[in-house]
Amino acid sequence: MQISFQIETEQGPRQLDTDINTLIVAGWAGRDHAAIEHHIEELAALGISRPSAVPLYYRIASNQLTQAQQVQVVGPDSSGEVETFVFAADGELYVSIASDHTDRKLEAHSVALSKQACVKPVATSAWRLADVADYWDELVIRSYIEENGEELLYQEGPLASLRTPQDLIAGYTGGAAMLPAGSGMTCGTVGAIGGIRPAQSFTMELFDPRRQRTLRHHYQVEVLPAVA
């Protein structure tokens, strides 16, 4: 899947065109065991079984990655989750944001299938991971949804609550510090304020408090009928 990013650097923006042929969703990626248990219980309330391992790496078809601002899903039961998105290109790691949009009804049957059933929106801008690695824990992910015509804060938390990309990459590769070329990985999320629920408007952000900059992406969800 070919996608393009505007890379923001101290020397100014530049465009990076890259192919993502391996897409990984790192699930249950929290550092705090109690927080992981909270998220597991949050999903258990929806009938979703406990994971077989923590963290757990789901392979998703790379053609599910999209930079569109209008996406389509089948049925009314899906929702977004903001996550950092780390990818390898030209021998270097970059960070952007993505939404692990998931069908919650199907998730009760199979987490892997529920993730595959929905596209994964990703932003059009990114940073060099090396530029933020020294203060990674200070970065903040957040998302907003629209309910009853009002934009509400849906998720917010520091990356200190999640495993680092280096840790997740090593877990996936068996110890290597670098993702294989053409690979991209989402790196975990934080809990939903007020509980997991669908919304037709989803906005996600990665905020850098030191440099006062933000990666931001917004998408609308069109719900297609689930006919039998």
Legacy VTK file of the C-alpha trace (Angstrom):
# vtk DataFile Version 3.0
C-alpha trace
ASCII
DATASET POLYDATA
POINTS 228 float
0.000 0.000 0.000
1.655 3.248 -1.117
1.101 6.228 1.167
2.638 9.686 1.441
3.613 11.687 4.499
4.765 15.221 5.060
7.739 14.842 7.372
8.109 17.789 9.737
11.762 18.520 10.596
13.731 21.455 11.980
14.933 22.099 8.428
11.342 22.319 7.201
8.800 19.883 5.761
9.594 17.285 3.125
7.480 14.649 1.409
8.075 10.948 1.924
6.400 8.393 -0.352
6.609 4.863 0.960
5.117 1.402 0.541
3.629 -0.288 3.600
3.362 -4.005 2.842
3.267 -5.284 6.430
0.762 -3.800 8.872
0.841 -4.786 12.547
-1.496 -3.781 15.355
0.176 -4.151 18.757
-2.571 -4.864 21.242
-2.527 -4.796 25.051
0.508 -2.528 24.891
0.233 -0.750 28.257
3.099 -0.602 30.737
0.803 -0.581 33.766
-0.651 -4.008 34.455
-3.622 -2.477 36.285
-4.408 -0.273 33.279
-4.216 -3.290 30.965
-6.607 -5.145 33.227
-8.971 -2.163 33.162
-9.005 -2.190 29.345
-9.468 -5.972 29.290
-12.427 -5.615 31.667
-13.791 -2.725 29.581
-13.846 -4.997 26.551
-15.040 -7.980 28.578
-18.191 -5.967 29.297
-18.778 -6.140 25.551
-18.299 -9.916 25.557
-14.701 -9.902 24.305
-12.387 -12.670 25.542
-9.058 -12.062 27.288
-5.956 -11.946 25.039
-3.747 -15.025 24.747
-0.588 -12.938 25.297
0.382 -9.417 26.387
1.351 -7.652 24.215
-0.285 -9.391 21.259
0.586 -8.661 17.638
-2.198 -8.766 15.043
-1.324 -8.850 11.345
-3.723 -6.747 9.272
-3.934 -6.685 5.474
-1.881 -3.676 4.357
-4.622 -2.606 1.934
-6.693 -1.686 5.002
-4.434 1.315 5.631
-5.972 4.549 4.365
-5.359 8.283 4.497
-8.895 9.089 3.381
-11.035 11.428 5.443
-14.207 9.516 4.600
-14.338 5.797 5.409
-17.062 3.171 5.183
-17.993 0.433 7.648
-20.699 -2.218 7.668
-23.184 -1.829 10.516
-23.337 0.621 13.434
-21.044 -1.156 15.891
-17.530 0.041 15.042
-15.411 2.665 16.769
-12.003 4.302 16.473
-8.963 4.192 18.763
-6.076 6.641 18.517
-2.612 5.057 18.460
0.864 6.129 17.493
1.905 4.606 14.178
5.589 3.774 13.745
6.856 2.816 10.305
10.162 2.051 8.609
11.241 3.802 5.424
14.666 4.386 3.882
16.409 2.787 6.842
14.785 5.072 9.415
11.812 4.975 11.788
9.068 7.599 11.687
6.048 8.216 13.905
2.555 9.300 12.905
-0.926 8.542 14.266
-3.521 6.006 13.202
-6.912 4.784 14.317
-7.324 1.094 15.065
-10.942 1.292 13.926
-12.613 -1.941 15.044
-15.981 -3.665 14.712
-16.987 -4.124 18.362
-19.789 -6.591 17.688
-17.473 -8.848 15.691
-14.775 -8.372 18.336
-16.851 -10.461 20.742
-16.424 -13.350 18.292
-12.831 -12.743 17.146
-10.551 -9.791 17.873
-8.381 -10.571 14.848
-11.366 -10.639 12.471
-12.870 -7.501 13.999
-9.691 -5.563 13.339
-9.428 -6.881 9.796
-13.040 -5.898 9.069
-12.343 -2.147 9.315
-9.928 0.151 7.529
-7.176 1.801 9.564
-7.055 5.561 8.987
-3.572 7.089 9.253
-2.504 10.749 9.201
-0.728 12.440 6.300
2.068 13.945 8.420
4.795 12.384 10.546
7.943 13.074 12.577
11.295 11.325 12.652
11.187 8.994 15.648
14.741 10.020 16.507
13.560 13.616 16.999
11.177 12.667 19.833
12.681 9.439 21.202
14.511 11.159 24.086
11.263 12.495 25.528
8.781 9.949 24.124
6.984 9.554 27.455
5.986 13.230 27.443
4.025 12.951 24.190
0.231 12.794 24.526
-2.334 10.999 22.373
-5.942 12.110 22.369
-9.081 11.742 20.315
-12.433 13.459 19.970
-15.802 12.203 18.793
-18.977 14.014 17.856
-22.138 13.255 19.832
-25.422 15.116 19.468
-23.678 17.766 17.395
-21.012 18.421 20.038
-17.305 17.524 19.916
-16.280 15.585 23.040
-12.885 14.466 24.332
-12.955 10.666 23.922
-9.403 9.576 24.792
-6.393 11.295 26.331
-3.196 10.029 27.910
0.603 10.303 27.917
2.701 7.779 26.042
4.349 7.029 29.395
1.373 4.730 30.013
2.246 2.584 26.972
5.211 0.456 25.965
7.783 2.259 23.868
8.038 1.557 20.129
11.476 0.046 20.729
10.011 -2.423 23.217
7.128 -3.362 20.926
9.372 -3.693 17.883
11.761 -5.953 19.796
8.835 -8.100 20.914
7.603 -8.466 17.350
10.957 -9.031 15.654
12.487 -11.259 18.307
14.928 -8.641 19.549
15.752 -6.445 16.562
15.609 -2.680 17.128
14.361 -1.897 13.634
11.162 -2.815 11.849
11.687 -4.494 8.477
11.473 -2.097 5.536
7.892 -1.484 4.466
6.463 -2.318 7.891
4.164 -0.189 10.024
2.927 -0.818 13.569
0.271 0.798 15.734
1.523 0.967 19.308
-1.425 0.756 21.673
-4.114 3.060 22.985
-5.575 4.538 26.159
-9.017 4.060 27.681
-12.167 5.675 26.344
-13.645 8.412 28.515
-17.221 7.389 29.202
-16.769 3.948 27.648
-16.196 2.563 24.167
-18.893 3.634 21.733
-19.377 4.345 18.019
-19.294 7.795 16.464
-19.528 9.046 12.916
-16.826 11.685 13.414
-13.381 10.857 14.815
-10.438 13.223 15.318
-7.067 12.044 16.615
-3.947 13.864 17.752
-0.378 13.293 18.884
0.814 16.317 20.895
4.469 17.226 21.453
4.546 19.529 24.539
8.228 20.405 24.224
7.990 21.732 20.683
4.325 22.733 20.918
3.348 20.873 17.755
0.625 18.370 16.897
0.007 15.609 14.381
-3.720 15.611 13.657
-6.108 13.635 11.461
-9.879 13.654 11.133
-12.213 11.216 9.417
-15.933 10.717 8.964
-17.581 7.308 9.078
-20.307 6.273 6.656
-22.294 3.319 7.969
-23.373 0.829 5.326
-26.384 -1.429 5.997
-25.675 -4.890 7.401
-27.991 -6.881 5.174
-28.554 -10.643 5.418
LINES 1 229
228 0 1 2 3 4 5 6 7 8 9 10 11 12 13 14 15 16 17 18 19 20 21 22 23 24 25 26 27 28 29 30 31 32 33 34 35 36 37 38 39 40 41 42 43 44 45 46 47 48 49 50 51 52 53 54 55 56 57 58 59 60 61 62 63 64 65 66 67 68 69 70 71 72 73 74 75 76 77 78 79 80 81 82 83 84 85 86 87 88 89 90 91 92 93 94 95 96 97 98 99 100 101 102 103 104 105 106 107 108 109 110 111 112 113 114 115 116 117 118 119 120 121 122 123 124 125 126 127 128 129 130 131 132 133 134 135 136 137 138 139 140 141 142 143 144 145 146 147 148 149 150 151 152 153 154 155 156 157 158 159 160 161 162 163 164 165 166 167 168 169 170 171 172 173 174 175 176 177 178 179 180 181 182 183 184 185 186 187 188 189 190 191 192 193 194 195 196 197 198 199 200 201 202 203 204 205 206 207 208 209 210 211 212 213 214 215 216 217 218 219 220 221 222 223 224 225 226 227
